[in-house]
Amino acid sequence: MEEVLPLGLKDQESYISFWNDCISSGLRGCMLIELALRGRFQLEACGMRCKSILTRKVICKSDVPTGDVLLDEVLKHVKETQLPERVQNWIELLTAETWNPLKLHYQLRNVWERLAKNLVERGILTTEKQNFLRFHMRTHPLTNNNIKQRLIKKVQEAVLDKWVNDPHHNRLLALICSAHALDVLESTFAPLLDEQYDLATKKANTNEVLWAVVAAFTK
């Protein structure tokens, strides 16, 4: 989630686009991915009858704290829940997109701000205030734009020079898929030459129908 966030920051304004309605739920999804990559979460077993991946519940495989406040908050919620939930349900619960008042306590508050604060404390972002008409808005510019450029280069190389079908590249694949889902992948490819842009887009999208079908089933 801390790699996806800088990719979405506007270079000059240093904030996420107001038109991006994916970032809130997307960052919660990134946390589930991160906890799975750290061996804390897994999906329930398929059993004798194969279940759709979207219908299988999230199981807490290990409750050892990660040391990250946000991740440990998610870990605690999943560990202590009485009834296991699916991935999509957890994203909705953590984003507070639920009509069940008994489950509102699962909401993660101020995720964007807390992630930005962590990056500020580590010297990756800084804090400024900008005026928008009559409103004052806190923004978080990068302390060094090379940080974002390295992330952009990593994603570009992954879909161009270093594209391999290797299951060990799960973290990089998670970054690319998350950037795609959060609608910040376009800005990563924008600096490429036309030929490179076309190639990167084709590889990242794989097949637009595939993404459309996945999105339809997920919804």
N, C-alpha and C positions, 0 to 999 in steps of 0.2 A: 504493500500500500504506500510505503514511503518512496518508492520509485515511480509509481503511477502519478502521484500528486504533483511533482515538479513538471512532468510532461504536460500536464493540463494548465499550468500557469501561463497566462499571457506574458509575452516577453517584456512589453513596456509597462502594462498596467499592474502586473504581478498579482492577479487574482484569477479565479476560475470563471469562465464565461457564464453570465447570467442565464444563457440559453441552454446550458448543459444541465439537463434534468436527470442525468444518469449517475452523477458523481456521488451522491449521497448513498444510494443503495449499492453502487459499485464498490465503494470503499469497504462497506460491510462484507461484501462478497470476497474482497481481497483478504480480509482478516480470516475468513474461513479457510481460504486457500493456504495462507501462511501457517495457520495452526495445523493443517493437514500435512504440509511440507515438513513441519517440525515434529511430526509423529504424535500429535495430540488427538486428532480427529480421524475417523474413517467412516465409511458408509456401512450400514448393516449388511450382513451377508445375503447373497441372493437366495439361498435356500434351494430346495428341490425345484421350485418353479422360478424361472428367471424373472426378475423384476426390472422394470424400467429404472434407469439410474436416477431419474427425478422423483421416483416414488419411494426410494430407499432412505431410511432415516439416518441422521448424523449421530454417530456414537462417539462418546468420549473414550478414546483409547488409553490416554494417560492424562492425569490431572497435575503433573509436575509443573509448577509455575514457570513461565518463560522469562519473567523479569520485566516484561513490557506491560504497562498498566492497562492499555486498551485490549491487548490480546488476552491478558489474564482475566479481564472483565467478561469477555466473550466465553473464555474457557469455563469460568464459574457458572455462567448462565446455562451452558450446555450440560455441564456436569450435574447441576442441581435440578434440572427440569424433570418433572414427574413423568411426562409423556414425550418420548423422542419426536423430533420434528424433521421434516425434509429440509434440504438446502434452501429451496425457495421460501419456505415458511420462516426459516431462521433469518434470512435477509429481510423479509417483511417485518418480523418481530424486532430486529435490531434497529430498523429504520422507523419503527412505530407506525407502520402501515397496516394496522390491524384494528378491527372493530370490537375486539374482545377486551373490555376494560381490565380483566383479570390478568392480561398478558402485557400490559403497558410498561410494567417494570423491567421488561427485557430491553427497552429502548437504550441505545447508546447515544448519549447527548454530546453535541459539539465535537463530533469526530474530526471534521475538517480542521477546526481551530486547534484541537489537541494534537493532531498530527503535525500541523504547522509549528506549534510550540516546541514539539520534540526536535524538529529540524532546526529551529532557531537556536535551541540550547546546544545543538551539535555543530553550530556554525555553518549550516548549509543554507538556511534562509535568514533573513533579517526582518525587522518589523518597521513599517512606515504607516502613516495616515494620509489618505487622499480624500479630497473633497469631490463629491458628486452632487452637483446642484446644492441642495441645503443639507445633504447628509455627509457625515464623516464616516469613512470606511477604513478599517484596518486591513492593510495588505502585507504580503510577505515576499518581498523580492529575494531572489537568490543572491547570496553573498558573492558567488562566483559563477558566472554563466557557463563556465567550462563544465560544471557539474551536470547541467541539463544537456549540454552538447555531448558529453560522454554517454549519457543515457540514450540520447537520440541515435548516436553512432552504434551503440550496442544493439538496438532494435533494428536499425538499418542493416547492419552486418548479418544479423540473425536470419533475415529474409532475403539476403543477397549472397554475400560471399561465403557465409558459414551455415547455409541452410542444410541441415542433416535430419534424417528421421531417426533420432536417437532418444529413447525413452528417458535417458539420464538428464536431458535438458528440460526437466519439468518446470524449474523455477523461471527460466527464460520464456518458456512457452506460456506460463501463467502470466508473466508480465505483458506479453504480446496480446493474449486473449483479453486480459483485463483492460489494457489500453484501448482495444477495439470496442469492448463493451461499454467503456466509459466515454467513448466518442472523442478520444484525444490522440488517436493513431494518425489521423490526417495531418496534424501539425508536425508529427515526426517525419513524415515522408515529404512534406512540402519543399524542403531545400534540395531534394534530389533532382538530377537531370530528368528530362521527360522519359527517356528510355528506362532509366533506373526506377523512376516512379511507377511506371506501368508494371515492371517486373516485380517490384516490392509489393504493390497492391494486389497483384494476381496471387502471389505466394501467401500473403497475409490473409487474404479473403478465402483462399483455396477454391472456393466455389460459392458464388453469391446465393445460389439456391440452397446449398447446405446451411449457410448461416441463417437464411430465412426460415428453413424448416426447424432448425434448433431453436430459434427465437420464438417461433409459433408454438412449439411443444412446451418451451419454458413458460411462456405466458399462460 
